Amino acid sequence: MRFNRRMSTNIDLNNKLVSARQTDLSGSSNLARFSASKDVNRYVYPPQAASYSNPSAIRSDCVNSSTLVDDHTVITTIAPKNRNISLQNLNQSLCEYSEEAPLESEFLEALPSNILVGTAATDGIGLSTLLSIMARYISKQGYSVAIVDADLTHGGLDVLLGLESDEGRRLQEVEAPLGRCDGYVLKNELIHWDDVDVLAFSPWRSERPEPWVVEAVIRALAEACDVVIVDIGSGKSSVEIYKSIPQLSASATLASVELSVLDLARFRAYSHVLKSTCNVDISSDDFAAIGMCPRGLKQKSYVLSVDEASEYLSTQILGFLPYDSNLHADIIGGYGIREVPSCMKSAMKKLGNWLFTETIFSKKESSSKRRHSKFSHFSYSRGKYGRK
C-alpha cells in the first residue's frame, strides 16, 4: 500500500510539472518553482522528521518547495536563486557544504588537558629536536612522558633519536577499533627512550593512519601518562592534522621559531592560518614559542633577540635555544640525542614552569581526574603554583 501511495504521489507531481510547463511559458512563478522533473530529488528521513515542514538536511536557501508524503519521503525541487548555475555546479557545492559542516570542534569530545602540541612554520628548524629534548627533561623530573610522532608527511622521530632499529610499535601498526584503544597496553608496547615512551611514524613503510586512529592514540596515552607531547610537524601537514582532529586546537601549543628575519615573516603568515583556519590563538596563555638559533650560526650578533621576535609576532617567547655543535653532530651521525645539553637547561626550565603552572595544572580537568598523577605535588599558594 505504501509503495502504491508513493507511486501515485509521484505521478501527480509529474503531472503538475508538465501542466506548469505547458500553461505558463512566460517565466512565471510556477515555471520557476517547478522547472524540470530532473530537478526533483527525494530524501528519506526517519519517522520523526514527518512533523517538520523544513527538514534540516536541506539547505533553506536552495529549496523553493517541498512535499512530505505519509511514508516520510520528502520530495523537493532544488532551485538555486541564481538560475544561471548548472545542476552539476549545484551538486558540487552541496557536496562541499556537507563535507565541511562536521568539522566543528565544539561538537566533538574534548581531549584531556595534559596534551602539548608542537608545531612550526617551516621544516628543518629543529621542532622535533626541541620536543624530544623537552620530553627528556620532563621525564628527568619524575613525570611519565610520551611523545607521539603525528607528522604524517615526514615522520622519522625514531631515526632522529637513533632508535630506528629498536623494537616497538609504530603509529601505522596501532589498531583502534571503534576509535578506542588501551593506553596502558599501548604504552608498554612502544619504543622506550630511557624513561620516555616514543610512538614513531615511518611514512616510507605504509600508508597514513586514519584520523580517528591518531586521535584514539593521543587520547589513550593521555590517560596513561602525565604528559603527552604531539609533534604535528609544520606548515601544510600541521594544518591537515588540525582539520582532521579539531580538538587539538584547544590543547596547549608550543611553537619553534627560528630567530631570523625570514622565518619570523613565515611564522607570522603561518599564525594567521592557524587562527583563521584551525582556531588556534597565538596570543592566549596556552600558546608559547621557543626561539631557535639558525643552524650553524655561531655569531650571536646576527641572531635577533627574543624581545624583538616576541614583539613582532605578538606572542610570548619563553626562551632561546642556542646552537650546539655536538648535539648536531650526534643527530647527523645517527647517534640521536644522548643527553640534554647544559646550554639548553635554562630554556627547558622555563618551558616546564609554563607547562605545569599555566597550562596543564591550571585546568580543572587535571586536578579532578588526575589527582593521583605525579604532578599533584604542585599546590596553589598566593596566586602562584609552587612545590609543597
C-alpha positions as CSV (number, residue, x, y, z in Angstrom):
1,M,0.0,0.0,0.0
2,R,2.8,2.4,0.9
3,F,4.5,1.8,-2.5
4,N,1.2,2.4,-4.3
5,R,0.7,5.7,-2.4
6,R,4.3,6.8,-3.3
7,M,3.9,6.0,-6.9
8,S,0.5,7.8,-7.1
9,T,2.0,10.9,-5.5
10,N,5.0,10.9,-7.8
11,I,2.6,10.6,-10.8
12,D,0.6,13.6,-9.5
13,L,3.7,15.6,-9.1
14,N,4.9,14.9,-12.6
15,N,1.6,15.8,-14.0
16,K,1.8,19.2,-12.2
17,L,5.2,19.8,-13.6
18,V,4.1,19.0,-17.1
19,S,1.0,21.2,-16.8
20,A,3.1,24.1,-15.3
21,R,5.5,23.9,-18.3
22,Q,2.6,23.9,-20.9
23,T,0.4,26.6,-19.4
24,D,3.0,29.2,-18.3
25,L,5.8,29.9,-20.7
26,S,6.5,33.5,-19.7
27,G,8.7,32.8,-16.8
28,S,6.0,32.9,-14.1
29,S,6.5,31.7,-10.5
30,N,5.1,28.2,-11.4
31,L,7.7,27.7,-14.0
32,A,10.5,28.9,-11.7
33,R,9.1,26.7,-8.9
34,F,8.7,23.6,-11.0
35,S,11.5,24.0,-13.6
36,A,12.0,20.4,-14.7
37,S,11.3,16.9,-13.5
38,K,15.1,16.1,-13.4
39,D,15.5,18.7,-10.6
40,V,13.2,16.6,-8.3
41,N,15.2,14.9,-5.5
42,R,13.9,12.5,-2.8
43,Y,15.2,12.4,0.7
44,V,14.2,9.7,3.1
45,Y,14.0,10.8,6.8
46,P,13.2,8.9,10.0
47,P,9.5,8.9,11.0
48,Q,10.0,11.8,13.5
49,A,11.1,14.1,10.6
50,A,7.5,14.0,9.3
51,S,6.5,16.6,11.9
52,Y,8.8,19.2,10.4
53,S,7.9,21.3,7.5
54,N,11.5,22.2,6.7
55,P,13.9,19.3,7.2
56,S,17.3,20.4,8.5
57,A,19.1,18.2,6.0
58,I,18.0,20.5,3.1
59,R,19.5,24.0,2.9
60,S,16.8,26.6,3.2
61,D,18.3,28.9,0.6
62,C,18.2,26.3,-2.1
63,V,14.7,24.8,-1.5
64,N,11.7,26.5,-3.1
65,S,9.1,23.9,-2.4
66,S,8.8,20.6,-0.7
67,T,6.1,17.9,-0.4
68,L,6.0,15.5,2.6
69,V,4.5,12.1,1.8
70,D,2.9,9.9,4.5
71,D,5.7,7.4,4.2
72,H,8.2,10.0,5.4
73,T,9.7,10.7,1.9
74,V,10.4,14.3,1.2
75,I,10.0,15.2,-2.5
76,T,11.5,18.6,-3.2
77,T,12.6,20.8,-6.1
78,I,16.2,22.0,-5.9
79,A,16.2,25.5,-7.4
80,P,19.0,27.9,-6.6
81,K,18.5,31.6,-6.5
82,N,20.8,32.1,-9.5
83,R,19.2,30.3,-12.3
84,N,22.5,30.5,-14.4
85,I,24.1,27.9,-12.1
86,S,24.1,24.5,-13.7
87,L,22.9,21.4,-11.9
88,Q,26.4,19.9,-11.8
89,N,27.8,23.0,-10.1
90,L,24.9,22.9,-7.6
91,N,25.5,19.3,-6.7
92,Q,29.2,20.1,-6.3
93,S,28.5,23.0,-3.9
94,L,26.1,20.8,-1.9
95,C,28.8,18.1,-1.5
96,E,31.4,20.6,-0.4
97,Y,29.0,22.0,2.2
98,S,28.2,18.6,3.6
99,E,31.9,17.8,3.8
100,E,32.9,21.0,5.6
101,A,30.0,21.1,8.1
102,P,31.1,18.4,10.5
103,L,34.5,20.0,11.3
104,E,33.3,21.9,14.4
105,S,35.4,21.2,17.5
106,E,32.7,22.3,19.9
107,F,30.5,19.3,18.9
108,L,33.3,16.8,19.4
109,E,34.6,15.1,22.6
110,A,37.3,17.2,24.1
111,L,40.8,15.8,24.6
112,P,42.4,15.5,28.0
113,S,44.2,18.7,29.1
114,N,47.7,17.1,29.6
115,I,48.5,17.3,25.9
116,L,51.1,19.5,24.4
117,V,51.1,20.1,20.6
118,G,54.3,21.1,18.9
119,T,54.3,22.9,15.6
120,A,56.4,25.3,13.4
121,A,56.0,27.3,10.3
122,T,58.8,25.7,8.2
123,D,60.7,22.4,8.2
124,G,64.2,21.8,9.4
125,I,64.5,24.4,12.1
126,G,64.6,21.9,15.0
127,L,61.0,21.3,16.1
128,S,61.3,17.5,16.7
129,T,64.7,18.1,18.4
130,L,63.1,20.7,20.7
131,L,60.1,18.4,21.6
132,S,62.4,15.4,22.2
133,I,64.7,17.4,24.5
134,M,61.7,18.7,26.4
135,A,60.3,15.2,26.8
136,R,63.7,14.1,28.1
137,Y,63.9,17.0,30.5
138,I,60.4,16.4,31.9
139,S,61.0,12.7,32.4
140,K,64.1,13.5,34.4
141,Q,61.9,15.5,36.8
142,G,59.9,12.3,37.6
143,Y,57.0,12.6,35.2
144,S,55.6,9.9,32.9
145,V,56.0,11.3,29.3
146,A,55.1,10.0,25.9
147,I,55.9,11.7,22.6
148,V,53.7,11.0,19.5
149,D,55.1,11.5,16.0
150,A,52.0,12.8,14.2
151,D,54.0,14.4,11.4
152,L,52.3,12.3,8.7
153,T,54.3,13.9,5.9
154,H,57.9,13.4,7.1
155,G,57.8,11.4,10.4
156,G,61.0,9.6,11.3
157,L,61.2,10.5,15.0
158,D,62.8,7.1,15.8
159,V,65.6,7.9,13.3
160,L,66.2,11.3,14.9
161,L,66.6,9.6,18.3
162,G,68.8,6.8,16.9
163,L,66.1,4.2,17.7
164,E,65.2,3.0,14.2
165,S,66.5,-0.5,15.0
166,D,64.7,-0.8,18.4
167,E,61.7,-3.0,18.6
168,G,58.4,-1.3,19.4
169,R,55.0,-0.5,17.9
170,R,54.9,2.3,15.3
171,L,51.9,4.5,14.6
172,Q,50.9,2.7,11.4
173,E,50.8,-0.6,13.4
174,V,48.3,0.6,16.0
175,E,44.7,-0.6,15.7
176,A,41.9,1.3,17.2
177,P,38.6,-0.5,16.7
178,L,35.6,1.9,17.2
179,G,38.1,4.7,17.8
180,R,39.3,3.2,21.1
181,C,42.5,1.6,22.4
182,D,44.0,0.8,25.8
183,G,46.6,3.4,26.7
184,Y,48.3,1.3,29.3
185,V,48.8,-1.6,27.0
186,L,50.0,0.6,24.2
187,K,52.4,2.4,26.5
188,N,54.2,-0.9,27.2
189,E,54.5,-1.8,23.6
190,L,56.2,1.5,22.5
191,I,59.8,2.3,21.9
192,H,61.4,3.3,25.2
193,W,63.9,6.1,25.1
194,D,65.1,5.9,28.7
195,D,62.0,7.0,30.6
196,V,60.3,8.5,27.5
197,D,57.8,6.4,25.6
198,V,58.1,7.1,21.8
199,L,55.4,6.4,19.2
200,A,57.2,7.0,15.9
201,F,55.8,7.1,12.4
202,S,57.6,5.7,9.4
203,P,55.8,7.2,6.3
204,W,58.0,5.1,4.0
205,R,56.7,1.8,5.4
206,S,53.0,2.0,4.8
207,E,50.1,4.4,4.2
208,R,48.9,7.1,6.6
209,P,46.8,6.1,9.5
210,E,43.2,7.3,9.7
211,P,42.5,10.4,11.7
212,W,40.4,8.6,14.3
213,V,43.3,6.2,14.9
214,V,45.6,9.1,15.7
215,E,43.0,10.7,17.9
216,A,42.4,7.4,19.8
217,V,46.2,7.0,20.3
218,I,46.6,10.5,21.7
219,R,43.6,10.2,24.0
220,A,44.6,6.8,25.3
221,L,48.2,7.8,26.1
222,A,46.9,10.9,27.8
223,E,45.0,8.7,30.2
224,A,48.1,6.6,30.9
225,C,50.8,9.3,31.1
226,D,51.3,12.6,32.9
227,V,52.2,14.5,29.7
228,V,51.7,13.6,26.1
229,I,53.7,15.6,23.5
230,V,52.3,15.5,20.0
231,D,54.6,16.5,17.1
232,I,52.3,17.6,14.2
233,G,55.1,18.9,12.0
234,S,55.0,22.2,10.2
235,G,53.2,24.1,7.5
236,K,50.6,22.3,5.4
237,S,51.0,19.0,7.2
238,S,50.2,20.5,10.6
239,V,47.1,22.3,9.2
240,E,45.9,19.0,7.9
241,I,46.2,17.5,11.4
242,Y,44.3,20.4,12.9
243,K,41.5,19.9,10.4
244,S,41.2,16.2,10.8
245,I,41.5,16.4,14.7
246,P,39.9,19.8,15.5
247,Q,40.1,19.1,19.3
248,L,43.8,19.7,19.2
249,S,43.2,23.4,18.8
250,A,42.2,23.6,22.5
251,S,45.4,21.9,23.7
252,A,48.5,23.8,24.9
253,T,50.7,24.6,21.9
254,L,54.4,25.1,21.7
255,A,56.0,26.5,18.5
256,S,59.6,26.6,17.5
257,V,60.6,29.8,15.7
258,E,63.9,30.4,14.1
259,L,65.3,33.8,15.1
260,S,65.8,35.0,11.6
261,V,64.0,37.7,9.6
262,L,62.9,35.2,7.0
263,D,61.4,32.6,9.4
264,L,59.8,35.3,11.6
265,A,57.9,36.5,8.5
266,R,56.9,33.0,7.6
267,F,55.7,32.3,11.1
268,R,53.7,35.5,11.1
269,A,51.9,34.3,8.0
270,Y,51.5,30.8,9.5
271,S,49.9,32.3,12.6
272,H,47.2,33.9,10.6
273,V,46.4,30.5,9.0
274,L,46.3,28.9,12.5
275,K,43.8,31.5,13.7
276,S,41.6,31.7,10.7
277,T,41.6,28.0,9.6
278,C,42.5,26.0,12.7
279,N,41.0,28.2,15.5
280,V,44.4,28.5,17.3
281,D,45.0,31.8,19.1
282,I,48.7,32.6,19.4
283,S,48.0,35.4,21.8
284,S,46.5,33.1,24.5
285,D,48.3,31.8,27.6
286,D,48.1,28.3,26.2
287,F,50.3,29.2,23.3
288,A,54.1,29.8,23.7
289,A,57.1,29.7,21.4
290,I,60.8,29.0,21.7
291,G,63.4,30.8,19.7
292,M,65.8,28.7,17.7
293,C,69.3,29.8,16.7
294,P,69.8,29.4,12.9
295,R,71.6,26.2,12.3
296,G,75.4,26.5,12.2
297,L,75.4,30.2,13.1
298,K,77.7,31.0,16.0
299,Q,77.8,34.8,15.8
300,K,75.3,36.0,18.3
301,S,75.3,39.4,16.8
302,Y,73.4,38.1,13.7
303,V,70.6,36.5,15.8
304,L,67.5,38.5,16.5
305,S,66.7,38.9,20.2
306,V,63.8,37.2,21.9
307,D,62.2,40.6,22.8
308,E,62.2,41.7,19.2
309,A,60.8,38.4,17.9
310,S,58.1,38.4,20.6
311,E,57.0,42.0,19.8
312,Y,56.9,41.2,16.1
313,L,54.9,38.1,16.5
314,S,52.6,39.3,19.3
315,T,53.1,36.2,21.3
316,Q,55.2,35.1,24.3
317,I,58.6,33.6,23.5
318,L,59.7,31.8,26.7
319,G,63.4,31.4,25.8
320,F,66.1,30.8,23.4
321,L,67.7,27.5,22.3
322,P,71.3,28.1,21.3
323,Y,73.1,26.1,18.6
324,D,75.1,23.1,20.0
325,S,77.6,21.6,17.5
326,N,78.0,18.4,19.5
327,L,74.3,17.7,19.5
328,H,74.1,18.5,15.8
329,A,76.9,16.1,15.1
330,D,75.3,13.3,17.1
331,I,71.9,13.7,15.3
332,I,73.5,13.8,11.8
333,G,75.7,10.8,12.6
334,G,72.7,8.7,13.7
335,Y,73.5,8.6,17.4
336,G,70.4,10.5,18.4
337,I,70.1,12.8,21.4
338,R,72.3,11.4,24.2
339,E,71.5,14.0,26.8
340,V,70.1,17.4,27.3
341,P,72.8,20.0,26.6
342,S,73.7,22.2,29.6
343,C,73.2,25.3,27.5
344,M,69.6,24.4,26.9
345,K,68.6,23.6,30.5
346,S,67.6,27.2,31.3
347,A,65.1,27.3,28.5
348,M,63.8,23.9,29.4
349,K,63.2,25.0,33.0
350,K,61.1,28.0,31.7
351,L,59.1,25.6,29.5
352,G,58.5,23.2,32.4
353,N,57.2,26.1,34.6
354,W,54.9,27.3,31.8
355,L,53.6,23.9,31.0
356,F,52.7,22.9,34.5
357,T,51.7,26.1,36.2
358,E,49.9,28.0,33.3
359,T,48.5,25.3,31.1
360,I,48.2,21.7,32.3
361,F,47.7,22.1,36.0
362,S,45.7,25.3,35.8
363,K,42.8,23.4,34.1
364,K,40.2,21.9,36.4
365,E,40.3,18.6,34.5
366,S,43.9,18.0,35.5
367,S,43.2,18.4,39.2
368,S,39.9,16.4,39.3
369,K,40.5,13.5,37.0
370,R,44.2,13.2,37.5
371,R,44.5,13.9,41.3
372,H,46.7,10.8,41.7
373,S,49.1,11.9,39.0
374,K,52.8,12.6,39.6
375,F,52.3,16.4,39.1
376,S,49.8,16.5,42.0
377,H,52.7,17.7,44.2
378,F,52.1,21.2,42.9
379,S,49.9,23.3,45.1
380,Y,48.3,26.7,44.7
381,S,49.7,29.3,47.0
382,R,49.3,33.1,46.9
383,G,48.2,33.2,43.3
384,K,51.1,31.2,42.1
385,Y,51.9,27.5,41.8
386,G,54.7,26.0,43.8
387,R,56.0,22.7,45.1
388,K,54.8,21.5,48.5
